[in-house]
């Protein structure tokens, strides 16, 4: 009798945690820097920000689309398999929408089957900032940010060699520039 109750309960808990990935409310967001200049308490694991590219939330709202703002500034996540860059196969460079700086190359991209563009390494060691993310209880992750503090996605340790990393990015946080042929 108890097995029948436990299994549906586990399924419900997993579903609720998963829904939290896609329905994150702005009030749950820890911003890098608020309009008042207060910094986030999240620990930086690697990389440095380019403070000359920091903007207020109002400035970001004028520059970014509503969806870009939700992903980049409120740490949102796009629904898997909906981003236009997931299936991009041409040679070229992926840029951060917020900073307008190169972050990945097509040679570093692979099909992870997750529904988000995935890369095994950034374009250069200093292209990104990695920060701890404890927003999901009992499931710490590493958040990937651009140099101006925009949320791009997360990095996991289940990618291909040579790095074993999977930089799982939101398409809306990037734009693609194909190589000239």
Order of alpha helices (4+ residues) and beta strands (2+ residues): alpha-beta-alpha-alpha-beta-beta-beta-beta-beta-beta-beta-beta-beta
